[in-house]
Amino acid sequence: MTEEQKIILRQAWGSFGESYQLNIAIEECAEVIQAINKVKRASDLNEKFNTINHLCEEIADLENMLYQIKANLGLEKIIELKRAQKIERLRFILEDKFNKQTS
């Protein structure tokens, strides 16, 4: 994301307000869930392509909202820490699963 894009997203938060933008973020979460379900149900290649394209659009919308939340509530550093912790936990889970499969 460019610096200009970040500025625009921060301006949207300031312009529309926290409560409004948090509601939009909730809506975007729901739209991503719905789009994922449509990808899972796609029955042919053309439908799969179209549903994946739509999923990409919805993910982009959600990522824009998540950026606004992180930037405007000052959560960027704590989220990076939490992400690293979650990935480390996943590493242990995967190692445990691998060890059980090879035993």
C-alpha positions as CSV (number, residue, x, y, z in Angstrom):
1,M,0.0,0.0,0.0
2,T,1.4,3.4,-0.9
3,E,1.7,6.3,1.5
4,E,-0.9,8.2,-0.5
5,Q,-3.3,5.3,-0.1
6,K,-2.7,5.1,3.6
7,I,-3.4,8.8,3.9
8,I,-6.7,8.4,2.1
9,L,-7.7,5.6,4.4
10,R,-6.9,7.6,7.5
11,Q,-8.8,10.5,6.1
12,A,-11.9,8.3,5.5
13,W,-11.7,7.3,9.2
14,G,-11.6,10.9,10.2
15,S,-14.3,12.0,7.8
16,F,-16.8,9.2,8.5
17,G,-15.9,8.6,12.2
18,E,-14.9,5.6,14.2
19,S,-18.4,4.1,14.8
20,Y,-19.4,4.3,11.2
21,Q,-16.1,2.8,10.0
22,L,-16.3,0.0,12.5
23,N,-19.8,-0.9,11.3
24,I,-18.5,-0.9,7.7
25,A,-15.7,-3.3,8.9
26,I,-18.3,-5.6,10.3
27,E,-20.1,-5.6,7.0
28,E,-16.9,-6.3,5.1
29,C,-16.2,-9.3,7.4
30,A,-19.6,-10.7,6.5
31,E,-19.1,-10.1,2.8
32,V,-15.8,-12.0,2.9
33,I,-17.5,-14.9,4.7
34,Q,-20.2,-14.9,2.0
35,A,-17.7,-14.8,-0.8
36,I,-15.7,-17.7,0.7
37,N,-18.9,-19.8,0.8
38,K,-19.6,-19.0,-2.9
39,V,-16.0,-20.1,-3.8
40,K,-16.6,-23.4,-2.0
41,R,-19.9,-23.9,-3.8
42,A,-18.7,-23.1,-7.3
43,S,-19.5,-26.0,-9.6
44,D,-17.4,-25.3,-12.7
45,L,-14.2,-23.5,-13.7
46,N,-16.0,-20.3,-15.0
47,E,-18.0,-20.0,-11.8
48,K,-14.9,-20.7,-9.7
49,F,-13.0,-17.9,-11.6
50,N,-15.8,-15.4,-11.0
51,T,-16.3,-16.3,-7.4
52,I,-12.5,-16.1,-6.7
53,N,-12.4,-12.7,-8.4
54,H,-15.3,-11.5,-6.2
55,L,-13.5,-12.9,-3.1
56,C,-10.4,-10.8,-4.1
57,E,-12.5,-7.7,-4.2
58,E,-14.1,-8.4,-0.8
59,I,-10.7,-9.2,0.8
60,A,-9.3,-5.9,-0.6
61,D,-12.3,-4.0,1.0
62,L,-11.7,-5.8,4.3
63,E,-8.0,-5.2,4.3
64,N,-8.7,-1.5,3.7
65,M,-11.0,-1.4,6.7
66,L,-8.5,-3.4,8.8
67,Y,-5.8,-0.9,8.0
68,Q,-8.0,1.9,9.1
69,I,-8.7,0.2,12.4
70,K,-5.0,-0.6,13.0
71,A,-3.8,2.8,12.1
72,N,-6.4,4.9,13.8
73,L,-6.6,2.9,17.0
74,G,-2.8,2.6,17.2
75,L,-2.8,-1.2,17.0
76,E,-0.2,-1.9,14.4
77,K,2.7,-2.9,16.7
78,I,0.5,-5.1,19.0
79,I,-1.0,-6.8,16.0
80,E,2.4,-7.6,14.6
81,L,3.4,-9.1,17.9
82,K,0.1,-11.1,18.1
83,R,0.7,-12.3,14.5
84,A,4.2,-13.5,15.3
85,Q,2.9,-15.3,18.4
86,K,0.1,-17.0,16.4
87,I,2.5,-18.1,13.7
88,E,4.9,-19.5,16.3
89,R,2.0,-21.5,17.8
90,L,1.1,-22.8,14.4
91,R,4.7,-23.9,13.9
92,F,4.6,-26.0,17.0
93,I,1.2,-27.5,15.9
94,L,2.7,-28.4,12.5
95,E,5.8,-29.9,14.0
96,D,3.7,-31.9,16.4
97,K,1.5,-33.2,13.6
98,F,4.6,-34.1,11.5
99,N,6.2,-35.9,14.4
100,K,3.0,-37.9,15.0
101,Q,2.8,-38.8,11.3
102,T,6.4,-40.0,11.1
103,S,6.3,-42.0,14.4
